[in-house]
Amino acid sequence: MQMSQKPTNLPYFLGPEKEKKDEYKRVLTDTIEAITDSVDDQGAYQGATVEALQQALAQFSLLPKQGIGWEALLEQVKQTILPHFLRTWSPNYMAHLHSPALLESIASELIIATFNQSMDSWDQSPVATEVEVAVVNQLCELYGYHEGSDGVFTSGGSQSNLSAITMARDWYCSTKLGHDVKKEGLPPSYHMLRLYTSEVSHFSMEKSAHLLGLGYNAVRKVPVDDLCRMDVEKLNAMIESDKQAGLLPFCVVATIGTTDYGSIDPVGALREVCDREGMFLHADAAYGSGLQLSPTYRSRLGNLSLCDSITVDFHKMFLLPISCGALLVKNKEHFSVFTLHADYLNREEDEEEGYTNLVGKSLQTTRRGDALKVWMAFQCRGKDGYGKIIDTCTENAAYLAKELLAHDSFTLAIEPELSSVVFRHNGSCELNKRIRKELLHHHQVVIGQTVYK
């Protein structure tokens, strides 16, 4: 669909000139007004169907012959896009681990987008690099890591887990097999490598194994107990059986907050297993890592500093905008698996002079300055403010679970440890599916779905 309005002469960029600053303010002010005007009730979703959304977007050419200008574009967005966004701040939005964004973190996104720093080299992101270094150092302390530890910001749990499993594979091959994967590729016995994780762990374990050339079959899914935590006795039996078969157990991934249930694997017992067997222990705490800020419930996590690496996601319980994650490692030398110098980017002589080029720790080259979101939110809310957020979230889940247990029409899967509450109506599976879709499309209520047992 073409708009007949004459395009506006909108500047390309922000600059020091008054007219450019004024236009920057105008565009952002118009956008803020459009967003706030679209929020007129407490509903989580206006209910449009898949077909309705596809039809609405089909009327537009992605790249019209002539641009329509800012005013006409904003009008299109008002009519076609804004009404159909999920309102993640709504009390009616309860699906997945998808959080609302704290106001100060939305402001940080504006700063990040406006200045558009690239986190691969210091000369592309001077203060942003130093912010990430400072934030990482303090995150290591927060999770009990000390001198010699390090970390890097990632796009989220999947990238953090892939990075950690890459480290675990290369560490095992180097120390146990005497083989340098970085230089020589996979060892001849690569198909014997085995990683152990809960049967209800995140699917990034299988994805990572595939991408690392090990295949899905390298991932051994360990049964869980009645609280959906990894069964350590069964883990021991599986490792022993695999060793007898000539396989090579190299890593255990503890899930600290499973995606569906919020269940927490016992890191103390898993550390003992890994020490005895000479294995790497990674904590996928993408979900549960927020509990570290709770003065009341922190002990539920166990001692995460026992793990060789920790996945932390800030776009879940920390309530920051997507995407924002980090990988922390107890031994910073593990990051060497990603280090490769390029003359145009991260020359060794620059690093010798004190310039930090973060590309040497990351799977990504071009990367956003997401650490600013954490820095601003932590500064704004403080330890007390964040403790209240996490405690309230956890206690809301406990309250709902208690109410469900008292109601004859519902069954609770397990009592929650974090913020996930898994329950069902006692009717048929089809009835449960119909209830969810009815809520989504006709009552502005969004809840998630999964399969239990």
C-alpha positions in Angstrom: 0.0 0.0 0.0 1.4 3.4 -0.9 0.8 6.6 1.1 0.0 9.8 -0.8 1.6 12.0 1.8 4.8 13.9 0.8 7.9 12.5 2.5 9.4 14.7 5.2 13.0 15.9 4.8 14.2 14.0 7.9 17.9 14.3 8.7 19.9 11.2 8.5 21.6 11.4 11.9 21.9 13.2 15.1 24.6 15.9 15.0 25.8 19.0 16.8 23.6 21.3 14.7 20.5 22.7 16.4 18.1 21.5 13.6 19.4 18.0 13.9 19.1 18.0 17.7 15.5 19.3 17.3 14.5 16.7 14.8 16.1 13.9 17.0 13.9 15.2 20.0 10.8 15.4 17.8 11.1 11.9 16.4 11.6 10.4 19.8 8.9 12.5 21.4 6.4 11.5 18.6 7.4 7.8 19.2 7.0 8.1 23.0 3.5 9.6 22.5 2.5 7.0 20.0 3.6 4.2 22.4 1.9 5.7 25.5 -1.3 6.4 23.5 -1.5 2.8 22.5 -1.6 1.6 26.1 -5.1 2.2 27.2 -6.0 -0.9 29.3 -4.4 -3.6 31.5 -4.7 -6.3 28.8 -1.7 -8.3 27.7 -2.8 -8.8 24.0 -5.5 -7.4 21.8 -6.3 -10.8 20.5 -5.6 -10.6 16.7 -5.3 -14.0 15.0 -2.3 -15.2 12.9 -4.3 -14.6 9.7 -5.3 -11.1 10.7 -1.8 -10.0 11.4 -0.5 -11.5 8.2 -3.2 -9.8 6.1 -2.5 -6.4 7.8 1.2 -6.7 6.9 0.6 -8.0 3.4 -0.6 -4.6 2.2 2.8 -3.0 2.5 5.7 -3.3 0.1 8.9 -3.8 2.2 10.8 -1.3 0.0 8.5 1.2 -1.6 9.8 3.1 -4.7 9.6 6.3 -2.8 9.9 6.7 1.0 6.8 8.0 2.7 8.5 10.1 5.3 8.4 10.1 9.1 4.9 11.3 9.7 3.2 8.8 7.4 5.5 6.0 8.7 4.6 6.7 12.3 0.9 6.7 11.3 1.3 3.2 9.8 3.1 2.0 12.9 0.2 3.4 15.1 -2.4 1.6 13.1 -0.7 -1.7 12.2 2.0 -2.5 14.7 1.6 -0.9 18.1 -1.9 -2.2 18.9 -0.7 -5.8 18.5 2.4 -5.9 20.6 2.3 -8.0 23.7 2.3 -5.8 26.8 4.9 -7.6 28.9 4.2 -5.3 31.9 0.5 -6.3 32.1 -0.6 -8.4 35.1 -2.3 -10.5 32.4 1.0 -11.5 30.8 2.3 -14.6 32.5 3.9 -16.6 29.7 7.4 -18.0 29.4 10.4 -16.2 31.1 9.8 -13.0 29.0 9.8 -10.0 31.4 8.8 -6.4 31.3 11.7 -3.9 31.0 12.5 -1.5 33.8 12.1 2.1 32.8 15.7 3.0 33.4 16.8 0.1 31.2 14.6 1.4 28.4 16.5 4.7 28.7 19.7 2.8 28.5 18.6 1.2 25.2 18.1 4.7 23.8 21.6 5.6 24.7 23.0 2.3 23.3 21.1 2.7 20.0 21.9 6.4 19.6 25.7 6.1 20.0 25.8 2.6 18.3 29.1 1.5 19.7 30.6 -1.8 18.5 32.1 -3.9 21.3 34.7 -5.7 19.4 37.6 -3.2 19.8 38.4 -0.5 22.3 38.6 2.2 19.6 35.1 1.5 18.5 33.6 1.6 22.1 36.0 3.3 24.6 33.7 4.0 27.5 31.3 1.1 26.6 34.3 -1.3 26.8 35.3 0.0 30.2 31.7 -0.3 31.4 31.6 -4.0 30.4 34.9 -4.7 32.0 33.8 -3.1 35.3 30.4 -4.8 35.3 31.9 -8.2 34.5 34.4 -7.8 37.3 31.7 -7.0 39.8 29.4 -9.8 38.5 32.2 -12.3 39.1 32.4 -11.1 42.7 28.6 -11.3 43.0 28.6 -15.0 42.1 31.6 -15.9 44.3 34.4 -15.9 41.7 37.6 -14.2 42.7 41.0 -13.4 41.2 41.6 -15.0 37.8 38.0 -15.0 36.8 36.4 -13.2 33.9 33.3 -12.9 31.8 31.7 -11.5 28.6 28.3 -10.3 27.6 26.3 -12.4 25.2 23.0 -12.4 23.4 21.5 -14.7 26.0 21.5 -18.2 27.4 21.9 -20.2 24.2 25.1 -18.3 23.2 26.5 -18.4 26.8 25.9 -22.2 26.9 27.5 -22.7 23.5 30.5 -20.7 24.6 30.8 -22.7 27.9 30.5 -26.1 26.2 33.1 -25.1 23.6 35.4 -24.2 26.5 34.6 -27.5 28.2 35.3 -29.6 25.1 38.6 -27.8 24.3 39.7 -28.0 28.0 39.0 -31.7 28.1 40.7 -32.5 24.8 43.8 -30.5 25.8 44.2 -31.7 29.4 42.9 -35.3 29.0 43.6 -36.2 25.4 46.6 -34.0 24.7 44.9 -32.6 21.6 44.6 -29.0 20.5 41.1 -28.6 19.0 41.7 -24.9 18.1 44.6 -25.8 15.8 44.0 -29.3 14.7 40.2 -29.7 14.8 38.3 -32.5 16.5 40.3 -35.5 17.8 39.8 -38.9 16.3 37.8 -39.9 19.3 35.4 -36.9 19.2 32.4 -39.2 18.7 33.0 -40.7 22.1 32.7 -37.4 24.0 29.6 -37.2 26.3 27.9 -34.3 28.0 25.4 -34.8 30.9 22.4 -32.6 31.6 19.0 -32.9 33.1 16.2 -34.4 30.9 14.3 -31.1 31.4 17.3 -28.9 30.6 17.3 -26.2 27.8 17.4 -27.4 24.2 20.6 -25.3 23.7 22.5 -28.3 25.0 21.6 -30.4 21.9 22.1 -27.3 19.6 25.5 -26.7 21.0 26.5 -30.3 20.6 25.4 -30.2 17.0 27.3 -27.0 16.3 30.4 -28.3 17.9 30.5 -31.4 15.7 29.6 -33.8 18.5 25.9 -34.4 17.5 22.8 -34.8 19.5 23.8 -38.2 20.6 26.7 -36.7 22.7 24.1 -35.2 25.0 23.1 -37.7 27.8 19.8 -36.7 29.4 19.8 -37.6 33.1 16.4 -38.5 34.7 15.1 -36.1 37.3 13.5 -36.5 40.7 10.0 -35.5 41.8 11.0 -31.9 42.0 12.5 -32.0 38.4 16.1 -31.8 39.6 18.9 -33.9 38.2 19.1 -37.3 39.9 22.7 -37.5 41.0 22.6 -41.3 41.6 21.4 -41.9 38.1 24.0 -39.5 36.8 26.8 -41.5 38.5 25.4 -44.7 37.1 25.2 -43.3 33.5 28.8 -42.0 33.7 30.1 -45.3 35.0 28.2 -47.2 32.3 29.5 -44.9 29.6 33.1 -45.2 30.8 32.7 -49.0 30.7 31.6 -48.7 27.1 34.7 -46.7 26.2 33.0 -43.3 26.1 34.5 -40.0 27.3 32.5 -38.1 29.8 33.8 -34.5 29.6 31.1 -32.1 31.0 28.1 -31.8 33.3 25.6 -28.9 32.9 23.7 -28.1 36.0 20.4 -26.3 35.3 19.8 -23.5 37.8 16.2 -22.8 37.0 14.8 -25.1 34.3 12.8 -23.4 31.6 9.5 -25.0 32.5 9.6 -25.6 36.2 12.3 -23.4 37.7 13.8 -26.4 39.3 17.4 -26.1 40.5 20.0 -28.9 40.2 22.3 -29.6 43.2 25.6 -28.0 42.3 27.4 -29.2 45.4 26.8 -32.8 44.6 27.6 -32.3 40.9 30.9 -30.6 41.8 31.9 -33.8 43.7 31.0 -35.9 40.6 33.0 -33.7 38.3 36.1 -33.6 40.6 36.1 -37.4 40.9 35.7 -37.9 37.2 37.8 -35.1 35.9 35.0 -33.3 34.2 34.0 -29.6 33.6 31.0 -28.3 35.5 28.9 -25.5 33.8 25.9 -23.9 35.4 23.1 -22.8 33.1 21.6 -20.2 35.4 20.0 -18.2 32.6 16.7 -18.3 34.6 17.7 -18.7 38.2 20.7 -16.3 38.3 18.5 -13.5 39.4 17.9 -15.2 42.7 21.4 -14.3 43.7 20.1 -10.8 44.5 17.4 -12.1 46.9 18.3 -11.8 50.6 15.5 -14.3 51.4 15.8 -17.0 48.7 19.5 -16.9 47.5 20.3 -20.1 49.3 18.1 -22.1 46.9 20.7 -21.7 44.2 23.5 -23.5 46.1 27.1 -22.3 45.7 27.4 -21.3 42.1 31.1 -20.5 42.6 31.7 -24.2 42.6 31.0 -24.3 38.9 33.7 -23.7 36.2 31.4 -21.3 34.3 28.0 -19.7 34.8 25.4 -18.5 32.3 23.5 -15.4 33.5 20.6 -13.8 31.7 19.5 -10.3 32.5 16.4 -10.3 30.3 14.6 -12.7 32.6 14.4 -12.2 36.4 16.5 -9.0 36.2 13.8 -7.3 34.1 16.1 -5.9 31.4 15.3 -5.5 27.7 16.2 -8.4 25.3 18.8 -9.2 24.6 21.2 -9.2 27.6 23.2 -12.1 28.9 26.6 -12.9 30.2 29.0 -15.9 30.6 31.2 -15.9 33.7 34.2 -18.2 34.0 36.3 -19.1 37.1 39.5 -19.3 35.1 39.8 -16.6 32.5 42.3 -18.7 30.5 39.3 -20.6 29.1 38.5 -17.6 26.9 41.7 -18.4 24.9 39.5 -20.7 22.8 38.0 -17.6 21.1 41.1 -15.5 20.8 42.4 -14.7 17.3 44.2 -11.5 16.4 43.5 -9.5 13.3 45.6 -6.5 12.3 42.6 -4.3 11.5 40.9 -5.0 14.8 42.7 -6.3 17.9 46.5 -6.0 17.3 48.5 -7.6 20.1 50.6 -4.4 20.5 47.4 -2.4 21.4 46.6 -4.9 24.1 50.1 -4.7 25.5 49.6 -0.9 25.8 46.5 -1.4 28.0 43.7 -1.3 25.4 41.0 -4.0 26.0 39.6 -5.5 22.8 36.7 -7.6 23.9 36.4 -9.6 20.6 38.9 -11.9 22.0 36.4 -13.3 24.5 33.3 -13.5 22.3 31.7 -15.7 19.6 30.5 -12.4 18.1 32.5 -9.7 16.4 30.1 -6.8 16.2 28.2 -6.6 19.4 26.0 -4.1 21.3 27.0 -2.4 24.6 24.5 -4.3 26.6 26.5 -4.0 29.9 25.2 -0.4 30.2 21.7 -1.8 30.8 23.0 -3.7 33.8 25.1 -0.8 35.1 22.2 1.7 34.9 19.6 -0.7 36.4 21.8 -1.8 39.3 22.8 1.8 40.0 19.2 3.0 39.9 17.6 0.2 42.0 20.5 -0.8 44.2 20.8 -4.1 46.2 17.7 -3.3 48.3 15.5 -2.5 45.3 16.5 -5.5 43.3 16.1 -7.7 46.4 12.5 -6.6 46.7 11.8 -7.2 43.0 13.2 -10.8 43.2 11.5 -11.6 46.5 8.1 -10.3 45.3 8.4 -12.3 42.0 9.2 -15.5 43.9 6.5 -14.9 46.5 3.9 -14.2 43.9 4.6 -17.7 42.4 4.3 -19.3 45.9 1.0 -17.5 46.5 -0.5 -18.7 43.2 0.7 -22.3 43.9 -1.0 -22.2 47.3 -4.2 -21.0 45.8 -4.2 -23.7 43.1 -3.6 -26.4 45.7 -6.7 -25.3 47.6 -8.9 -25.4 44.4 -10.4 -28.8 43.4 -10.4 -27.9 39.7 -6.7 -27.6 39.3 -3.6 -29.8 39.7 -0.1 -28.3 40.5 2.9 -30.1 38.9 5.5 -29.1 41.4 5.8 -26.4 44.0 7.8 -23.5 42.6 11.3 -22.5 43.6 11.5 -19.5 41.3 8.7 -17.7 39.5 7.3 -20.5 37.2 4.1 -22.2 38.3 3.1 -25.3 36.2 -0.5 -26.4 36.6 -3.5 -27.7 34.7 -7.2 -27.8 34.8 -8.4 -31.2 35.7 -10.4 -31.6 32.4 -9.0 -33.1 29.2 -5.9 -32.0 27.4 -8.1 -30.5 24.7 -10.0 -28.5 27.2 -6.7 -27.1 28.6 -5.6 -26.1 25.1 -9.0 -24.4 24.4 -8.8 -22.5 27.7 -5.4 -21.1 26.8 -6.4 -20.0 23.3 -9.6 -18.5 24.6 -7.7 -16.5 27.1 -5.2 -15.4 24.4 -7.6 -14.3 21.7 -10.7 -13.2 23.7 -9.7 -12.2 27.2 -6.3 -10.4 26.8 -4.6 -13.0 29.0 -1.4 -14.8 28.0 -0.1 -17.9 29.7 2.5 -20.5 28.5 2.2 -24.2 27.9 4.3 -27.2 28.3 4.1 -31.0 28.8 4.6 -32.5 32.3 5.4 -36.2 32.5 
